[in-house]
């Protein structure tokens, strides 16, 4: 099975501009992202998908300097950016990763790929609540093309796979059960605000290892509630 990772990335975050190239331990956020994606088993290619905007030239330059494949497309129509990028590779499946999740769970992602290799469904659903920032998504290339055609609302264009979850009865799905040691929805291990960045930096400084297990990160935050509280009050932007 040919599966590629497409990681969406941009510099223009409204709440924390240039967040993905901010320092993290002795490297930067995007270095963590790529290192963890490379640890996911069963992936044939990793592509950073950014926009044509001049501000995202910095991402293209970073990719060139670090020998990472990248693609540039629409800023606002992220679904189209994914489809045009995927069209180059014509994979069986696309794994969606967002660059504001430097502790994405590569171990769980590897298990999800194995499950999809067995089931060969359109979309993978997760049963169980993860901390925000650890999840990946798997969708078939054919399904991605389909939702690109039928999903025309702004929320479908911005949030790549949203149509498939909103109308999941239209698709063949397989469910991955989130292990108990990952179920901690009260935690926020993502990067969207200054408070998020402060927490992410604390985690990176403690472990000093881009490939630390997400399970260890969760355990650390549970054992150090003063760190977990740093961004506990942050509310996720609603899908409109």
N, C-alpha and C positions, 0 to 999 in steps of 0.2 A: 504494500500500500504506500502510495506516494503522498506524504503529508508535508506541507510547508508551514512555517510560522510567518505570519505577517504582523509586525509590531507597529502600531500607529504611534507617531511621534510628531510633536510640533513645539515651537518655542513660544507661541502666543497665548499661553494660559492666562486667563483674566485674573485669577487669584494669586498665582505664583509664576510670573513670567520667567522663561528660560530655565524652568525647573529641572528639565531632564539632563542638563549639562552642569548642574550645580555640583560642587565637590561632595564626595561621599567617602569617608575614611581617607585613603590616599589616592583615590581615583575620582570617578564621577558617577552619577546615577545611571547613565546609559551603559557604562561599563558593567555595572551590576546586572542590568537588564540582559545584556548580551551573554554574559557569563552564565547566567542561570538558564537562559534559553538553550545555550549550547549543551547544557547538562540534561536536557530533555531527550529521552531515548526514542528513536524511531522517526526522527525528523530529517528530511533531505536538504532543506534550505531555510535560512532565516533572512528575512528581508525587512528592513526598516522602511516604512511607508510614511513619507512626509509630504509637505505641500510645495507648490511652486513659489510661494511667497518669499521675497528676499530675506526675511528674518530667519527662514528655515535653511538658508545657505549654510549656516553653522552646523546643522545636522548633517547635511551632505558632506561637508568638509570633514567632520568627525568620522563619518563612515569611511571615507576615502583613506584617512590617516590610519584607521584601525582595520582596514581591509574587510569591511562589512558591506554586504550588498544593500543597496537602497533603491527606492522608487519614489518619484515625485508626481503628485496628482492634485486633485481638488482639495482645497482646505476645508470647505464647509460640507461637501458631499463625500463624507468619509466612506460610505458604502461604495460609491463609484470608485474611489481611490483603491479600495480593496479589490474590487472586481477587475479593474484595469491592471493592477499588479498581478493578480492571480492568473489572468489571461496569458501572461508571458510564460507561466510554468505549467498551466493546465494540470494541477494536482488532482488527486482523488479527494483530499480533504485539506481544509485550511484551519489552522489553529490561530485564534485571535489572541494577541497579547497587547496590553497597553503599556507604554513606556513609563507611566507614572506609578508602576508597581515593582520597585527594585527588589522585593523579596517574594516574587511570584513563586509558587510552590512547584518546582521542577520535578520533584518526586511524584507528587500526585498527578501532574500532567503526563508523566511517563505511563502511569497506570491507566489513565484515561485513554491514551493512544492504544494500549494493548486491548482495552475493552472495545474500542471502536473497530480495531482490526478483526475482532471476533464477530461483532454484530453488524457492521456495515450499514448503519442507519443514516438518516439525513442530518440529524441534530442530536447532540448530547445534552441531557439535562442533569443538573446536580440536585441530589436529595440531601439536605442538611445545610446548615448556615455557617459559612466560613467568615473569618475576619475579612473586611474589605481590603482588597489588594493582593490576595493570594490566588484568585481563580484565573483559569484560562477557559476558552470556549473552543469547541470543535464543531465544524459545520462542513458538509460536503460541498465540493466545488459546484456541482449541479444545483444544489439548494441555494448557494450564494448567488448564482446567476438568476435563479427564479425570483428570489426576494428583491434583487436589483430591478427586475422588471415590474413586479407588482407592488412593492413597498414604496409608495410615493409621498407619504407624510413626512414632514421635517424630522420627526423622531426616528423614522426608519432610515433616513439618509445619514443622520448624525451618529446614531447608535447602531452600528453595523448589523448586528444579528437580531435587533429588537423585534422585527416583524416575525421571525421564526418562533420567538417565545410568546409573542402576543397572540399568534394564531397557530399554536403548536399542534392543534388538532388536524392541521393540513399536512403534517409531516410525519414521517416515521421516526420515532425517537427511541433513544436508549438512555437509561438513567444510571449515573454513577453515584454510588452512596458515599458521601463524604465521611472519612474515618472519624471516630469519636474524638481523637486527639487533635483534630483540626477544627472542631465545631466551637467557635468562640466569636459569635457575631458582634459582641460588644467591643471588640478590638478593631482599630483602624490602622492598617499597615500599608497605607497608600500615600501619595504625595500630591496634594492639591493646595495646601496652605502653608504659611510659615510654621504653624504649630505641627503640621504633619512632618515638615522638614526637620524640625527640632527632634521629634521622636525618631524618625528614620536615622538621623545622625547618631543619636544615642545608641540605637541598636547596632549600627555599623561599627561604632567605636568599641562597643563591648565585645563583639564577636571577631572583628577584624578579619572577616572571611566572607567573600561574596557568595560562597556556596554553602553557607550554614543552612542546615535543615530548617524549613519553615516551622516544623514541630518545636524545635529549640527556641525559635523566635517567639512563638506563642507562649511557651513555658516561661521564658524570661519576662515577658510582659505581665503574665499572671503573678509571677513572684515579685515583681517590682511595680506595684500599682501606681507609684508616683510618676513613673515613666509613662505608663498607659494613660494616665489622666491628662497628659500634655495636650492631646488632641481629642479627648473623649467628647468634648462639647461641639465639635465641628459637625455640621449637617451636610449631607450629600446633596448636591444640586438635583432637583426633581427632573424627571424626564417629561418634556412638554410635547 
